[in-house]
Amino acid sequence: MSNATDIFGAVGMGYVIVESERLADWRRFLKQGLGLHEAAADDDALAFRVDTHARRFMVRRGKAEDVTASGWQVRDEATLAIIRQRLADRGIAIETGSAEEAEFRGVTSFIRVKGPKDMAIELFTDALPADEPLRMLTGGFVTGASGLGHFAITSKKPEKMLRFWQEIFDARLSDRIAQPMAGIVLDITFLRLNERHHSIAVATTRGLRLDPIRTRIQHMNLLVETLEDLSAAFERLTDLGYEMAHEIGQHPNDREVSFYVLSPSGFEMELGWNALRVDEATWKQGYYNAISVWGHKPERNSPVDRLLLNLGNFRRGLGSLLSPEYSPL
């Protein structure tokens, strides 16, 4: 019964947790740069809002310098029961979060599994509401039925990673992109869980499977409501001295206008505007030969910069051959 019921549209990204020793830098990055609402801050943890949820983006002190957990909001308990059964059928261990952990995440309760690339995948139904008016430098973020945002993840086991999201959450294929980069081709598959064009993008090197990215995610995306929000955040982050991994440009598949900025932990944050929402009745899968229609040029783009970047990626890619990549399926 659980596998016969399609739960597409019933799940969306709810929150993200980063572990870092650079809390002061993350506070400046999220509050003054991206323009989020600071909900709580002390020496050990930060919490931020973007909408009526009490918490959406948390940073806690630790050495990982990476995303360690992502929370996914499920429509109701009946849908969560279906997901539980699917996990159990595949032998994926489920643990229940403590009341203290739930409070930190701004949810009433949650369950957790060990997901692809060792990221904790946490599932909840009810987020705690926040009554306090938002105080943000950014006017508004697009959440609601679309969820909080999306992740892009590099993988040496893309088939297994795609299978996890498709079999457990009924993710649907939106489209694919082949992007030539430094003498290799990166194949990217975009999966949607709801009306957002994609909640998960999985990238892999064609041929020999390498992973040149140190962190679990290559980037996380947030959407703002207006072009003015986008341009103002770009100027703030530039003035604060954060490096633009890719300056403002547009993608061919979801038509989103965006930029990518390096976070204090090293992975990229993409801030975007005007991404399309998929109409299930008319959507047709596409295939594209470049990640951008225009723009998205790196801030450091000299021949020396490109050489150093390629050498670094190549070194990490070769190193990844010696490191196993965890997959729950």
Buried (B, 14 or more C-beta within 10 A) or exposed (E): EBEEEEBEBBBBBBBBBBBBBBBEBBBBBBBBBBBBBBBBBEEEBBBBBBBBBBBBBBBBBBEBBBBBBBBBBBBEEEBBEBBBBBBEEEEBEEEEBEEEBBBBBBBEBBBBBBBBBEBBBBBBBBBBEBEEEBEBBBEBBBBEEBBBBBBBBBBBBBEBBBBBBBBBBBBBEBBBBBBEBBEBEBBBBBBBBBBBBBBBBBBBBEEEBBBBBBBBBBBBBBBBBEEEBBBBBBEBBBEEEBEBBBBBBBBBBBEBBBBBBBBBBEBBBBBBBBBEBBEEEEBEEEEBEEBBBEBBEBBEEEEEEEEEBBEEBBEBBEEBEEEEBEBBB
